[in-house]
């Protein structure tokens, strides 16, 4: 009962190491011929693979991308500020299919494949084999690196050719960086020049229009309103004085005409009548001039009716002088009246003109601010362009050129050693596999595990 319970306890223990493999020495003794044969075959295959294994040589070059040496406070940049983004843009230009096809054509890469594979396909292949990886970074701040080193590398069968390809790619990256930054600065400068010219032309057109507006509405502008009111008040005073002067001169003329010696020679009555007719064409019947001339004509007719004797030349000269003064003063009064009417009309339109004028002035201020802003940006862009042309911006420099590698990436002895280790492992695996596929009974425990019946006895193996 004890033997049976122990047997079932061992059975419940679950699967473990196969019984055939519990004695490695016997397994080795049984499978040695097969394992030796397999090892020989594997070693022969390893030797063949080692001899035919293509050796790959890797060429490496190091480049350094540094930020611009002049701070932004002095010369604002017109190119992407982040040098990583800038480098990715440059890398995209150099690693385009067109640029890679040019590198293949210039260096003669893939001579065997060029007859059977299109150039575009070879460019795609070169894009996977030619790699650019960052190796170190230095930063002024936590977010934006100031400089960064990259390693350009490629592996191939010909050490001389891969070195040439890597150096060509590095040269293209450096040239692309210079061209990219110069083009960006030039494009920015040209854009700002166009915007500045447009702002300048718009400002000049508006200034001319504003000058014409001032000329057309002179006297009605807000800043001229005070002067116009003062001028109007002064003209009103002058008009009053002129009317008083005319009244006084007319009174003098009446006094001269009232004197008997003031009567003129024959033909004076006709002259007074002519003056009366002319005055009636200008003034109303209630005007003092009309009353004065009417009275003079009546008195003259009365005097000439009594005696037609001629009057003195002094009276004629005095009367003519007074009449000339009245005429000049009347002309001056007419001019004052016209000026007053014009000023009153301008002052009446001042509110409407003031609104339009204020809008024009505000627009001029905005256009001037735009002009100054575009001028400032244009000067900054021109300064940045000068900075890039003198290569004082972010630079891509070559630290180490690619040299033809003297040894392959993987030596043949490494391949042979790996094949030798693998051959031993495979030979051992073949022996173990055969042992598992063709099992033999090795002891009473193995027998019990195989037939599920307890073993009652066993014979010791004879040496």
KACOR-V885381 format. One record per residue. RES is the residue in one small letter. PHI is phi as a letter, one per 40 degrees, with the letter a starting at -180 (NA if undefined). OMEGA is omega in radians with two decimals (none if undefined). NEAR is the number of other C-alpha atoms within 10 Angstrom. Layout:
res phi omega near
RES PHI OMEGA NEAR
RES PHI OMEGA NEAR
This chain:
res phi omega near
x NA 3.12 6
x c -3.14 6
x c -3.14 11
x c 3.13 12
x c 3.11 10
x c -3.14 12
x c -3.12 18
x c 3.06 12
x c 3.12 11
x c 3.14 13
x c 3.14 13
x c -3.11 9
x c 3.09 8
x g -3.10 7
x c 3.08 8
x b 3.11 6
x c 3.11 7
x d -3.07 11
x c -3.10 18
x c -3.05 19
x c -3.13 16
x c 3.13 11
x b -3.06 11
x c -3.10 11
x c 3.13 9
x c 3.08 13
x c 3.12 16
x c -3.13 17
x c -3.11 9
x c -3.03 13
x b -3.07 17
x d -3.14 15
x d -3.14 12
x c -3.13 16
x c 3.13 21
x c 3.13 15
x c 3.13 12
x c 3.13 20
x c 3.14 21
x c 3.13 15
x c 3.12 14
x c 3.11 20
x c 3.07 20
x c 3.11 15
x c 3.10 15
x c 3.13 22
x c 3.14 16
x c 3.13 12
x c -3.13 15
x c -3.13 20
x c -3.10 12
x c -3.07 10
x c -3.14 15
x c 3.12 14
x c 3.14 17
x b 3.13 17
x b -3.10 22
x b 3.09 22
x b -3.09 27
x b 3.03 21
x b -3.11 21
x b 3.09 22
x b -3.10 23
x b 3.07 20
x b -3.12 23
x b 3.07 19
x c -3.08 20
x c -3.04 20
x c -3.12 12
x b -3.10 14
x c 3.13 11
x c 3.14 11
x c -3.12 7
x c 3.14 10
x b 3.10 18
x c -3.12 15
x c 3.06 23
x b 3.14 21
x b 3.13 19
x d -3.06 13
x c -3.10 15
x c -3.07 13
x c 3.09 21
x c 3.09 16
x c 3.11 11
x c -3.13 18
x c 3.11 18
x c 3.09 11
x c 3.13 16
x c 3.12 21
x c 3.10 17
x c 3.10 13
x c -3.08 18
x c -3.08 24
x c 3.00 23
x c -3.10 14
x c -3.14 19
x c -3.13 13
x c 3.12 16
x c 3.07 23
x c 3.09 20
x c 3.10 15
x c 3.12 22
x c -3.13 19
x c -3.10 14
x c -3.06 12
x c -3.10 14
x g -3.13 13
x c -3.14 20
x f -3.10 18
x c -3.11 10
x c -3.06 8
x c -3.02 12
x c 3.13 15
x c -3.05 9
x b -3.09 7
x b 3.09 11
x c -3.11 10
x c 3.10 20
x c 3.10 13
x c 3.09 14
x c 3.10 19
x c 3.08 21
x c 3.13 15
x c 3.13 13
x c 3.12 21
x c 3.10 17
x c -3.10 11
x c -3.14 13
x c -3.04 19
x b 3.07 16
x b -3.08 18
x b 3.08 11
x c -3.13 13
x b 3.10 12
x a -3.07 11
x a 2.98 14
x b -3.01 13
x b 2.93 12
x c 3.10 9
x b -3.06 8
x c -3.01 8
x c -3.02 8
x b 3.11 14
x c 3.10 17
x c 3.10 20
x a -3.10 20
x a 3.13 20
x b 3.14 19
x b 3.10 19
x b 3.09 18
x b -3.08 20
x a 3.12 23
x a 3.11 23
x b 3.13 22
x a -3.10 21
x c -3.06 14
x b -3.11 16
x c 3.13 21
x c -3.06 16
x c -3.13 19
x c 3.08 26
x c 3.12 25
x c -3.13 21
x c -3.13 23
x c 3.14 26
x c 3.08 23
x c 3.12 17
x c 3.11 23
x c 3.12 25
x c 3.11 18
x c 3.11 19
x c -3.13 23
x c 3.12 21
x c 3.13 14
x c 3.11 19
x c 3.13 24
x c -3.11 19
x c -3.11 15
x c -3.11 17
x c 3.12 25
x c 3.14 23
x c 3.12 15
x c 3.12 16
x c 3.13 24
x c 3.12 20
x c 3.12 15
x c 3.14 20
x c 3.13 22
x c 3.11 15
x c -3.14 14
x c 3.10 21
x c 3.11 19
x c 3.14 14
x c 3.11 18
x c 3.13 21
x c 3.12 15
x c 3.12 14
x c 3.13 21
x c 3.14 19
x c 3.13 13
x c 3.13 15
x c -3.13 21
x c 3.12 15
x c -3.13 12
x c 3.13 17
x c 3.08 17
x c 3.12 11
x c 3.13 13
x c 3.10 16
x c 3.09 12
x c 3.11 12
x c 3.11 16
x c -3.12 14
x c -3.12 11
x c -3.07 11
x b 3.14 16
x c -3.10 14
x g -3.13 20
x b 3.13 25
x c -3.08 26
x d -3.10 18
x c 3.13 10
x b -3.06 13
x c 3.13 17
x c 3.12 13
x c 3.13 13
x c 3.12 20
x c 3.11 15
x c 3.12 11
x c 3.12 15
x c 3.11 20
x c 3.13 13
x c 3.13 12
x c 3.09 18
x c 3.09 15
x c 3.14 11
x c 3.13 15
x c 3.10 19
x c 3.12 11
x c -3.14 13
x c 3.11 19
x c 3.10 14
x c -3.14 12
x c 3.12 16
x c 3.12 20
x c 3.14 15
x c 3.14 13
x c 3.10 18
x c 3.08 20
x c 3.10 16
x c -3.13 16
x c 3.09 21
x c 3.13 16
x c 3.11 12
x c -3.13 18
x c -3.11 23
x c -3.14 15
x c -3.12 11
x c -3.11 15
x c -3.14 16
x c 3.14 20
x c -3.10 24
x c -3.13 21
x c -3.11 14
x d -3.13 13
x g -3.13 8
x c -3.14 15
x c 3.11 19
x c 3.12 11
x c 3.12 12
x c 3.11 17
x c 3.10 16
x c 3.12 13
x c 3.12 17
x c 3.13 20
x c 3.12 14
x c -3.13 12
x c 3.12 16
x c 3.09 16
x c -3.08 10
x b -3.03 11
x b 3.05 12
x c -3.10 12
x c 3.14 13
x c -3.08 9
x c -3.14 12
x d -3.12 14
x c 3.13 20
x c 3.11 20
x c -3.10 13
x c -3.12 16
x c 3.11 23
x c 3.13 18
x c 3.14 15
x c 3.12 20
x c -3.13 20
x c 3.14 13
x c -3.13 17
x c 3.11 20
x c 3.14 13
x c -3.12 12
x c -3.12 14
x c 3.11 14
x c -3.12 9
x c 3.08 8
x a -3.10 8
x c -3.13 15
x c 3.14 12
x c 3.14 15
x b -3.02 16
x c 3.12 13
x c 3.13 14
x c 3.12 12
x c 3.12 18
x c -3.13 18
x c 3.14 12
x c -3.12 15
x c 3.13 20
x c 3.14 13
x c 3.13 13
x c 3.14 17
x c 3.11 16
x c 3.12 13
x c 3.12 16
x c -3.13 20
x c 3.13 13
x c -3.13 12
x c 3.10 17
x c 3.08 16
x c 3.11 12
x c 3.12 15
x c 3.10 20
x c 3.11 14
x c 3.12 13
x c 3.14 18
x c 3.13 15
x c 3.13 12
x c 3.12 15
x c 3.12 19
x c 3.12 13
x c -3.13 14
x c 3.12 19
x c 3.08 16
x c 3.11 12
x c -3.13 19
x c 3.12 20
x c -3.14 12
x c -3.08 13
x d -3.11 20
x d 3.14 14
x c -3.13 11
x c -3.12 18
x c 3.12 16
x c 3.13 13
x c -3.13 13
x c 3.11 19
x c 3.10 13
x c 3.11 12
x c 3.13 17
x c 3.10 15
x c 3.12 11
x c 3.12 15
x c 3.12 18
x c 3.13 13
x c 3.13 13
x c 3.09 19
x c 3.10 17
x c 3.09 14
x c 3.13 17
x c -3.14 21
x c -3.13 15
x c 3.12 14
x c 3.09 21
x c 3.12 19
x c 3.13 14
x c 3.11 19
x c 3.12 21
x c 3.09 16
x c 3.13 19
x c 3.11 25
x c 3.10 21
x c 3.10 19
x c 3.09 27
x c 3.09 25
x c 3.10 16
x c -3.13 18
x c 3.14 25
x c 3.07 16
x c 3.08 10
x f 3.06 15
x b 3.10 14
x c 3.09 24
x c -3.04 23
x b 3.03 20
x b -3.07 23
x b 3.13 17
x c 3.07 18
x c -3.14 13
x b 3.06 13
x c 3.11 18
x c 3.07 23
x b 3.10 17
x d -3.11 17
x c -3.13 18
x c -3.12 11
x b -3.13 12
x c 3.11 18
x c -3.12 14
x b -3.13 13
x c -3.13 14
x c -3.13 17
x c 3.07 10
x c 3.10 11
x c -3.14 16
x c 3.13 19
x c 3.12 13
x c 3.11 13
x c 3.13 20
x c 3.12 19
x c 3.14 12
x c 3.12 16
x c 3.09 21
x c -3.14 18
x c -3.14 13
x c 3.10 16
x c 3.09 22
x c 3.13 20
x c 3.10 14
x c 3.13 17
x c 3.14 21
x c 3.14 19
x c 3.13 12
x c 3.13 15
x c -3.13 17
x c -3.11 14
x c 3.12 9
x b -3.04 9
x c 3.05 12
x b 3.09 12
x c -3.03 13
x b 3.13 14
x a -3.08 14
x c 3.12 15
x c 3.12 14
x c 3.12 15
x c 3.13 16
x d 3.12 16
x c -3.07 15
x c -3.03 11
x b 3.10 9
x g 3.11 12
x b 3.14 11
x c 3.13 16
x c -3.11 14
x c -3.13 8
x a -3.13 7
x a 3.12 8
x b -3.13 7
x c -3.13 7
x c 3.13 6
x c -3.13 4
x c none 3
